[in-house]
Amino acid sequence: MRIAILGGGCTGVCAALEIAAHGHDVDLYDENAVAISRAGLVNEGKIHLGLLYAKDRSLRTAELMITGALQFSACLNRWIDFNTDTVAISTPFHYAVHTGSMVSIDALQQHYERCRRLFEDARSTSGLSYLGLDEPWRVERVPSREADRLVSSEHIQAVFSTSERSVDPRTVAPLLKGALGAASRISFIGNTRVTSVTRTARGRLVVHGVCDGAYSAEAYDHVANTLWHGRLEIDATLGLAPERPWLYRYKFGSRIRRA
């Protein structure tokens, strides 16, 4: 089959590598000249354990996050050498509970305990470890005296130390780019803005794009939309829309490199 992937970030590159490994030809489209050069390169890289999703009492979000977290390094090891020597992993996260929190401390602790049970069950069933680390689950409330050294008690009512971590995407990106360049079945089509996807009378999908002012159109058996910017707009050209109202989140982050 001939397959197109829209968006050359981490998700698009991993999808292309896996599909190519199954013997299919892949065209990978991106607006930029090189892959993994925008959101995929500068995101926080957090590998969630469901802790932030205490408002979802169904635990569906936490369970999905935990399943993905345990699969993360195992999946990446299909295409790159993922280990603590090649990929930078953060120190564990601390979470502070604001005085205006919508969730009480007791409710948070109950949620964390449910996440622990989900994590232990998933780890036992899968036999996988979190980021390849041989570490136990940990969510502990920091004693008040120590918390006062970390945050202002005027605004923060509690602090929890956890075992949740991030990976630095700036150390993952070069490894994925190397694997992408070595994959003979993948063609990277950079500097191309995808404008729409249409369906032919025979059911094939046509990717329409613009590269340096020139229009292009290529037909494929399948198209995977992994775009960050413009994902919903491209879906809409095929009549696809989210089942629920869409939420947007705008985040700022700071990085401090210690000597």
Residue pairs with C-beta under 8 A, 6 or more apart in sequence:
1 24
1 25
1 221
1 222
2 24
2 25
2 27
2 219
2 220
2 221
3 19
3 24
3 25
3 26
3 27
3 220
3 221
3 222
3 223
3 224
4 26
4 27
4 28
4 29
4 205
4 207
4 218
4 220
4 222
4 223
4 224
5 12
5 15
5 16
5 19
5 26
5 27
5 28
5 29
5 223
5 224
5 226
6 12
6 29
6 194
6 197
6 207
6 223
6 224
6 225
6 226
6 227
6 234
7 29
7 30
7 225
7 226
7 227
7 228
7 231
8 28
8 29
8 30
8 32
8 34
8 35
8 36
8 37
8 188
8 190
9 30
9 35
9 36
9 38
9 39
9 40
9 226
9 228
10 36
10 40
10 169
10 172
10 173
10 176
11 40
11 226
12 28
12 30
12 35
12 224
12 226
13 28
13 35
13 36
13 40
13 176
13 177
13 179
13 180
14 75
14 76
14 79
14 176
15 224
15 226
16 26
16 28
16 180
16 183
16 186
17 78
17 79
17 176
17 179
17 180
17 183
17 186
18 78
18 79
19 26
20 26
20 183
20 185
20 186
21 78
21 79
23 185
24 185
25 185
25 186
25 187
26 185
26 186
26 187
27 186
27 187
27 189
27 207
27 218
27 220
28 35
28 180
28 186
28 187
28 188
28 189
29 189
29 192
29 194
29 207
29 209
30 37
30 188
30 189
30 190
30 192
31 190
31 191
31 192
31 193
31 229
32 38
32 190
32 191
33 190
33 191
34 177
34 190
35 176
35 177
35 180
35 188
35 190
36 169
36 173
36 176
36 177
38 228
38 229
39 228
39 229
40 169
40 173
40 228
41 169
41 170
41 173
42 169
42 170
42 253
43 169
44 166
44 251
44 253
45 90
45 166
45 167
45 168
45 169
45 172
46 93
46 164
46 165
46 166
47 68
47 69
47 72
47 130
47 131
47 164
47 165
47 166
47 167
48 65
48 66
48 68
48 69
48 164
49 62
49 65
49 66
49 69
49 115
49 119
49 130
49 137
49 162
49 163
49 164
50 59
50 61
50 62
50 63
50 65
50 66
50 115
50 118
50 119
51 62
51 95
51 111
51 112
51 115
51 139
51 162
51 164
52 95
53 61
53 62
53 65
53 111
54 103
54 107
54 108
54 111
55 102
55 103
56 62
59 114
59 115
59 118
62 111
62 114
62 115
62 118
63 118
63 122
66 115
66 118
66 119
66 122
67 122
69 130
69 131
70 119
70 122
70 123
70 126
70 128
70 129
70 130
71 126
71 128
72 131
73 82
73 129
73 131
73 132
74 128
76 82
76 172
79 176
79 179
80 86
80 172
80 175
80 176
80 178
80 179
81 175
82 132
82 172
82 175
83 132
84 132
84 133
86 171
86 175
87 167
87 168
87 171
87 172
87 175
88 167
88 168
88 170
88 171
89 131
89 133
89 165
89 166
89 167
89 168
90 165
90 166
90 167
90 168
91 165
92 138
92 161
92 162
92 163
92 164
92 165
93 162
93 164
93 165
93 166
94 142
94 150
94 159
94 160
94 161
94 162
95 159
95 160
95 162
96 150
96 151
96 156
96 158
96 159
97 105
97 108
97 156
97 157
97 158
97 159
97 160
98 155
98 156
98 157
99 154
99 155
99 156
99 157
101 108
101 157
103 111
105 157
105 158
108 160
109 141
112 139
112 160
115 139
116 137
116 139
119 130
119 137
120 137
123 129
123 130
130 163
130 165
131 165
131 167
133 165
135 163
136 163
137 163
138 161
138 162
138 163
139 160
139 161
139 162
139 163
140 160
140 161
140 162
141 158
141 159
141 160
142 150
142 158
142 159
142 160
142 161
144 153
146 159
147 153
147 156
147 158
147 159
150 159
151 159
180 186
180 188
189 209
189 211
191 211
191 212
192 209
192 210
192 211
192 216
193 209
193 210
193 211
194 207
194 208
194 209
194 227
194 230
194 234
195 208
195 209
195 210
195 237
196 208
196 234
196 237
197 205
197 206
197 207
197 208
197 223
197 225
197 234
197 237
197 238
198 205
198 206
198 208
198 237
198 238
199 205
199 206
199 238
200 206
200 219
204 219
204 220
204 221
205 219
205 220
205 221
205 222
205 223
205 238
206 217
206 218
206 219
206 220
207 217
207 218
207 220
207 223
208 215
208 216
208 217
209 215
209 216
209 217
210 216
225 231
225 234
225 235
227 234
232 241
232 242
232 246
235 241
